[in-house]
Structures are given as structure tokens and as C-alpha cells.
Amino acid sequence: MRALALVLALAACTTAPGGPIPQSVGLTPDARGLQPAGTDLRIDFGRAEPGVIATVSRLLGSDPSRIVTQPECGAGPVRAASWPGGLTLNFQEGDFRGWVIDAPGQPVAGGLQVGQMPPDLPLQFTSLGREFSQAGVFGLVEDAGRVTTLWSGTTCFFR
């Protein structure tokens, strides 16, 4: 019954601006956007920036620690909102377009996590370093063999 109440409350807040949003036990980033824990509802790429920032802030229990505009990205200007714990959401033209995680502790779809050994996938050597991909999620691996960064969607990496 409690899970149903969470789903209904989250549904109301994502469809009705300004509605109450319950605290979540977490978000799972994936190739399509973000999956709030305990619900089938999603925060997919393409949603409007103000609603995404408000919803993620309420779900994580804090506002972004910084929001910056990166004007010289290869894909065009990107606004990046970063939260404590290593999650950054990227926006272009007012819409949610990508995410980046660069600190341990935030699990990603498929069991990926910064600080852990990557799955047994082929590594591609690029100007960023040793990269891998799994189901639309990309990552970098340091020399010691641990994942340092995970992302999906639009980023502002220079290659």
C-alpha cells in the first residue's frame, strides 16, 4: 500500500506543477534518462529543465550545488546542474538531454557504478581515455581498471 501511495504521489507531482514530491530512496540513471526508485514513472530526456531540476531536487532532498552554462560544447551550449554526490544533468534549449556521474555511490542501470570494476566489455581507446559502452550508457576506465565517469545523452566532453 505504501508503494502505491508513493507511485500516486510521484505521478501527481510529475503531472501537476508545484505539487508535492515525496522523497525517493534514489534515482537510477539509464540510457533514456532517470528512473525514480520504487515507481514505473520516469524522467526521460526531452522534459523541460525547470520541472526536471525541481523534481530531482525534491527526490534527492537538495537543490543543485551549482548550475553553469557551458557555451562551447561540441553539441552547442549546455546548461549543467550538479548535485552533491556526483550527479550532473545536462540541458540544451531548455530540455533535459543527458546526465553524467563522476563520484562513487550512484548506481546506474545495468549495475554500473563509479569506483567499481567495469563489466567485461571491450574498451575503446579515445581522446578521453579508455571508454566502454553498455546499453546506451558510456563510461571511462582509469589505468587501475576502475570506472571513473558514467554518462548517457548529451555531454560537454571535448574529443
Secondary structure as UniProt FT lines:
FT   HELIX           2..15
FT   TURN            17..18
FT   STRAND          27..30
FT   TURN            31..32
FT   STRAND          33..36
FT   TURN            37..38
FT   STRAND          43..44
FT   TURN            45..46
FT   HELIX           49..60
FT   STRAND          66..70
FT   TURN            71..72
FT   TURN            74..75
FT   STRAND          78..82
FT   TURN            84..85
FT   STRAND          87..92
FT   TURN            93..94
FT   STRAND          95..101
FT   TURN            104..105
FT   HELIX           109..111
FT   TURN            114..115
FT   STRAND          124..126
FT   TURN            127..128
FT   STRAND          129..134
FT   TURN            135..136
FT   STRAND          137..141
FT   TURN            143..144
FT   STRAND          147..153
//
